[in-house]
Structures are given as structure tokens and as C-alpha cells.
Amino acid sequence: GKILAIDYGEKRIGLAVTDDMKMIAFGLTTVNTSEIFTYLSDYIPRENVDTIVVGEPKQMNNTASESEVHIAPFLVKLAEAFPKIPIKRHDERFTSKMAFQTMLDSGLKKKQRKNKALIDEISATIILQDFLKTV
């Protein structure tokens, strides 16, 4: 199966997924937060996802970020919707900055770099790449 990474946001959720061998992370898409469960209900069984990784925002002192209050109810719904799939957390500090730097390094034009959906997708990919180093 594959690992699906989620970069949760109040408006949009960035998604990334591994290959079947769980070696490479690919940006998947960005979905409006209000539509995420419809999307996941279709995607997860069709693509044989067996693990979900959700970004865990932390402060510099390792305490939970303010956005964790929005992620906690999402995690409850996620566990209810997919009870057989383990949900893991992974530190996502600096992923948005790293995503933006990746966009700069790849030569994207200024208009493309303002695409917040693309930043969310790249952030999810970075979370997943980093998670793969730990498994």
C-alpha cells in the first residue's frame, strides 16, 4: 500500500502520496477542506492507502502550534472515517518556508509562487519525504 500525507489547513489541504514501495513522495493535489472527506473516501480505497501521515505544527520550543486546535477535530473525524488505517503525526515545522524555497529554486515565476494551493501540495510532499526517512 501507499502512504498518504496531509498538510491540514482551515481552507485547503495539501496532499502527497508515496509509490507502492513507499520510497518516493509525490505531490498529489490540494483539496478544499470542506471537501476533503469526499475526496479521501474515493481516493484511499482506490489507491490502496495503508497509512496516513498528518503534519504536526509545532512552535520552536516543541509545544503545539495554535493551529493544532483545528487539526484535533479533523484527526477525530479521520480516524472515524478510516478506522483500519493507522494515522501518524510528523513535525511540519518550516515546511511552508521549504516549499516556497523549492518553488524559488525550481524557477517558478512570481505569479506561480503566489499559488497557495501549490505551496500546500509541496508542503505535504516535504512532510512525506521527511517522514519516509524515519520509517
C-alpha positions as CSV (number, residue, x, y, z in Angstrom):
1,G,0.0,0.0,0.0
2,K,0.8,3.7,-0.1
3,I,1.4,6.4,2.5
4,L,-0.8,9.5,2.1
5,A,0.4,12.8,3.7
6,I,-1.9,15.6,4.7
7,D,-0.9,19.2,5.2
8,Y,-4.0,20.4,7.0
9,G,-5.2,24.0,6.6
10,E,-8.5,25.6,7.5
11,K,-9.2,26.5,3.8
12,R,-7.1,24.0,1.9
13,I,-5.5,20.6,2.5
14,G,-2.3,19.7,0.6
15,L,-1.9,16.0,-0.2
16,A,1.1,13.9,-1.2
17,V,1.4,10.1,-1.7
18,T,4.2,7.6,-2.0
19,D,4.7,5.0,-4.7
20,D,3.7,1.4,-3.8
21,M,7.2,0.6,-2.5
22,K,7.0,3.6,-0.1
23,M,10.2,5.0,-1.4
24,I,9.3,8.2,-3.2
25,A,6.9,11.1,-2.2
26,F,4.9,12.7,-4.9
27,G,2.7,15.9,-4.7
28,L,-0.9,14.7,-5.3
29,T,-3.2,17.7,-5.2
30,T,-4.8,20.3,-3.0
31,V,-8.4,19.9,-1.8
32,N,-10.8,22.4,-0.2
33,T,-11.0,21.5,3.5
34,S,-14.8,21.3,3.2
35,E,-14.5,18.6,0.5
36,I,-11.7,16.5,2.0
37,F,-13.7,13.5,3.2
38,T,-15.5,13.1,-0.1
39,Y,-12.1,13.1,-1.8
40,L,-10.4,10.7,0.6
41,S,-13.4,8.3,0.6
42,D,-12.9,7.9,-3.1
43,Y,-9.1,8.0,-3.2
44,I,-8.0,5.9,-0.2
45,P,-9.6,2.6,-1.2
46,R,-8.9,3.1,-4.9
47,E,-5.2,3.7,-4.4
48,N,-4.6,1.2,-1.6
49,V,-3.5,3.7,1.1
50,D,-2.5,1.8,4.2
51,T,-1.0,4.7,6.3
52,I,-1.9,8.3,6.7
53,V,0.6,10.9,7.9
54,V,-0.7,14.3,9.2
55,G,1.6,17.2,9.6
56,E,2.1,18.3,13.2
57,P,2.7,22.0,13.5
58,K,4.9,22.9,16.5
59,Q,6.4,26.0,18.0
60,M,10.2,26.4,18.2
61,N,10.1,25.2,21.8
62,N,8.4,22.0,20.7
63,T,4.9,22.8,22.0
64,A,1.8,22.5,19.9
65,S,1.1,25.4,17.5
66,E,-2.2,27.4,17.7
67,S,-3.4,25.6,14.5
68,E,-3.4,22.3,16.4
69,V,-6.9,23.2,17.8
70,H,-8.2,23.0,14.2
71,I,-6.3,19.8,13.4
72,A,-7.5,17.8,16.5
73,P,-11.2,17.6,15.5
74,F,-10.1,16.7,11.9
75,L,-8.0,13.9,13.3
76,V,-11.0,12.5,15.2
77,K,-13.2,12.6,12.0
78,L,-10.3,11.0,10.0
79,A,-10.0,8.1,12.5
80,E,-13.8,7.6,12.4
81,A,-13.9,7.6,8.6
82,F,-10.9,5.2,8.2
83,P,-10.7,3.1,11.4
84,K,-8.5,0.4,9.9
85,I,-5.8,2.9,8.7
86,P,-3.1,4.0,11.1
87,I,-2.7,7.8,11.4
88,K,0.7,9.0,12.3
89,R,1.9,12.6,13.0
90,H,5.0,14.2,11.7
91,D,6.7,17.5,12.6
92,E,5.9,20.0,9.9
93,R,7.9,23.0,11.1
94,F,9.4,25.0,8.3
95,T,7.6,23.0,5.5
96,S,5.9,26.1,4.1
97,K,9.2,28.0,4.0
98,M,10.9,25.0,2.5
99,A,8.1,24.7,-0.1
100,F,8.4,28.4,-1.0
101,Q,12.2,27.9,-1.3
102,T,11.6,24.9,-3.5
103,M,9.5,27.0,-5.8
104,L,12.2,29.7,-6.0
105,D,14.9,27.1,-6.7
106,S,12.8,25.5,-9.5
107,G,12.5,28.8,-11.2
108,L,8.7,29.3,-10.8
109,K,7.5,32.8,-11.8
110,K,6.3,35.2,-9.1
111,K,2.6,34.5,-10.1
112,Q,3.1,30.8,-9.7
113,R,4.8,31.3,-6.3
114,K,1.7,33.1,-5.0
115,N,-0.4,29.9,-5.7
116,K,-1.1,28.9,-2.1
117,A,-2.6,25.6,-3.2
118,L,0.8,24.7,-4.8
119,I,2.6,25.6,-1.6
120,D,0.2,23.3,0.4
121,E,0.9,20.4,-2.0
122,I,4.6,20.9,-1.9
123,S,4.5,21.2,1.9
124,A,2.6,17.8,2.1
125,T,5.3,16.3,-0.2
126,I,8.1,17.6,2.1
127,I,6.3,16.2,5.2
128,L,6.0,12.9,3.5
129,Q,9.7,12.9,2.3
130,D,10.8,13.7,5.8
131,F,8.5,11.0,7.3
132,L,10.0,8.4,4.9
133,K,13.4,9.0,6.4
134,T,12.1,7.8,9.8
135,V,10.5,4.5,8.6
